Structures are given as C-alpha cells and as structure tokens.
Amino acid sequence: MIPQVRMIEISKINPNCRCIYALESIEEMVRSIRKNGQIDPIQIWFCDICFRILDGEKRWRAFKKIGLRKIKAIIVEDTEE
C-alpha cells in the first residue's frame, strides 16, 4: 500500500526529544524550504494525545521557525517504541 501524505498542523506534533541540531543546520533547512518548498514529508505516529516525529524533525523545526502552520506528513501505523 502506498502511504498517504497528509497536511498536519504543526501544533499537533511533538518533537523527538533525543534529537539535537545545530542552529546552522536549522537555518540551512529554512533557506531550502523557502526556496524549494517541502520536498519530502515527515513521518509521524500517534502517541497518546499527539503525534510524535519518527523522521523529519529538522524539517519540522524549520517549519516552526518560518511560522508555517501545516506540514506534509505520513502517519505510520506500526511502530516499535
């Protein structure tokens, strides 16, 4: 089955607290998104009351920094915690 890409509100997604990125890295992603848009969706899963990021936290942080309200995401159903 082909995963469905959805537009999810940034406010409904929580970060993966283990990821740390240099400010320069986030700024580079901001420039890329402003120039090219979002090329790849992030991957998220639903955990209790919100979504959690599996892949794409740097893109999510860049979207927040830009002030965008929604991001393309694939909701992954099966995850191993």
C-alpha positions as CSV (number, residue, x, y, z in Angstrom):
1,M,0.0,0.0,0.0
2,I,1.3,3.5,-0.9
3,P,1.5,5.7,2.2
4,Q,-0.9,8.7,2.1
5,V,0.7,12.1,2.6
6,R,-1.5,14.4,4.7
7,M,-1.3,18.1,5.8
8,I,-1.0,18.1,9.6
9,E,-1.0,21.1,11.9
10,I,2.5,21.8,13.4
11,S,0.9,22.3,16.8
12,K,-0.4,18.7,16.9
13,I,3.2,17.3,16.5
14,N,5.7,16.9,19.3
15,P,9.4,16.6,18.7
16,N,11.6,13.6,19.4
17,C,13.4,14.8,22.5
18,R,16.5,12.8,21.7
19,C,17.3,14.9,18.5
20,I,19.7,17.9,18.8
21,Y,20.5,20.1,15.8
22,A,23.0,22.9,15.4
23,L,21.3,26.3,14.7
24,E,23.2,26.5,11.4
25,S,21.6,23.2,10.3
26,I,18.1,24.5,11.0
27,E,18.9,27.8,9.2
28,E,20.1,25.9,6.2
29,M,16.8,23.9,6.2
30,V,14.8,27.1,6.5
31,R,16.6,28.5,3.4
32,S,15.9,25.3,1.5
33,I,12.2,25.2,2.4
34,R,11.8,28.9,1.4
35,K,13.5,28.2,-2.0
36,N,12.2,24.8,-2.9
37,G,9.2,24.1,-0.5
38,Q,8.9,20.9,1.4
39,I,10.2,18.1,-0.8
40,D,9.8,15.1,1.5
41,P,7.0,14.6,4.0
42,I,8.0,13.9,7.6
43,Q,7.0,10.6,9.2
44,I,4.9,10.7,12.4
45,W,2.9,8.3,14.6
46,F,0.1,8.9,17.1
47,C,1.2,8.6,20.7
48,D,-1.4,9.1,23.4
49,I,-2.7,12.6,22.7
50,C,-0.4,13.9,20.0
51,F,1.8,12.9,17.1
52,R,5.5,12.2,17.5
53,I,8.1,12.5,14.9
54,L,9.9,9.4,13.6
55,D,11.7,11.1,10.7
56,G,12.0,14.7,9.7
57,E,12.4,16.7,12.9
58,K,14.8,19.2,11.3
59,R,12.1,19.9,8.7
60,W,9.5,20.3,11.5
61,R,11.8,22.7,13.4
62,A,12.4,24.8,10.2
63,F,8.7,25.0,9.6
64,K,8.1,26.2,13.1
65,K,10.9,28.8,12.7
66,I,9.4,30.1,9.5
67,G,5.9,30.2,11.1
68,L,4.2,27.8,8.8
69,R,1.1,26.2,10.3
70,K,0.9,22.8,8.4
71,I,3.4,20.3,7.2
72,K,3.2,17.3,4.8
73,A,3.4,14.1,6.9
74,I,2.9,10.4,6.5
75,I,1.3,8.8,9.5
76,V,3.0,5.5,10.3
77,E,0.6,3.0,11.9
78,D,3.0,0.3,13.1
79,T,6.0,1.4,15.3
80,E,8.1,-0.3,17.9
81,E,8.7,2.0,20.8
